Amino acid sequence: GAGVSQTPSNKVTEKGKYVELRCDPISGHTALYWYRQSLGQGPEFLIYFQGTGAADDSGLPNDRFFAVRPEGSVSTLKIQRTERGDSAVYLCASGEGHTQYFGPGTRLTVL
Amino acid sequence: KQEVTQIPAALSVPEGENLVLNCSFTDSAIYNLQWFRQDPGKGLTSLLLIQSSQREQTSGRLNASLDKSSGRSTLYIAASQPGDSATYLCAGYDNAGNMLTFGGGTRLMVKP
């Protein structure tokens, strides 16, 4: 069956621009997670959705980052006024119970 | 706050060797623990999930153990193959079973 998909796979933008990253979870999964992985490091938690609501957004680094999941399925991670330090791979995962299934990630490069 | 550490950061072994990757965590209240594999430029593939009440899980040549009291997990790979070359990440679930906290990973290279 279809796994978690993320688009785009690569995104190059200029400092100060706005970007949106999309995650399509596995059908029927109520939980959705965003993580950020910098080069050579493990992923770091950003935000967790249960259904449509953000159950835990404690990992968002600052108010330039925002995520939505309006219908409880697809989620969009939004980054305003991008900075070079935002360059990383953004991973999405969906899950049921205590198991998370990861997408391939979006590699964001801010020039 | 849970912290997860993986040692070594990188490991190079000849094909056929048995090896152990180590993972330590600071909060023994960890819920489940999961081992992942990540190939360069790719997402994460789940290898083994050790649930809270379990002490180990096995899948093929892989065996993972969990000792909450000592704050340690190990991933044992038997008869390593070049195709095992990848980064291996361990991650612990918080008590609610939601957020995963990852270690920095061990980059494994198995030489033919």
Boltz contact constraints between the chains, C-beta under 6 A:
constraints:
  - contact:
      token1: [A, 41]
      token2: [B, 104]
      max_distance: 6.0
  - contact:
      token1: [A, 42]
      token2: [B, 89]
      max_distance: 6.0
  - contact:
      token1: [A, 42]
      token2: [B, 102]
      max_distance: 6.0
  - contact:
      token1: [A, 42]
      token2: [B, 103]
      max_distance: 6.0
  - contact:
      token1: [A, 42]
      token2: [B, 104]
      max_distance: 6.0
  - contact:
      token1: [A, 42]
      token2: [B, 105]
      max_distance: 6.0
  - contact:
      token1: [A, 43]
      token2: [B, 102]
      max_distance: 6.0
  - contact:
      token1: [A, 45]
      token2: [B, 99]
      max_distance: 6.0
  - contact:
      token1: [A, 48]
      token2: [B, 98]
      max_distance: 6.0
  - contact:
      token1: [A, 98]
      token2: [B, 32]
      max_distance: 6.0
  - contact:
      token1: [A, 98]
      token2: [B, 93]
      max_distance: 6.0
  - contact:
      token1: [A, 98]
      token2: [B, 97]
      max_distance: 6.0
  - contact:
      token1: [A, 99]
      token2: [B, 49]
      max_distance: 6.0
  - contact:
      token1: [A, 102]
      token2: [B, 43]
      max_distance: 6.0
  - contact:
      token1: [A, 102]
      token2: [B, 44]
      max_distance: 6.0
  - contact:
      token1: [A, 103]
      token2: [B, 43]
      max_distance: 6.0
  - contact:
      token1: [A, 104]
      token2: [B, 43]
      max_distance: 6.0
  - contact:
      token1: [A, 105]
      token2: [B, 43]
      max_distance: 6.0
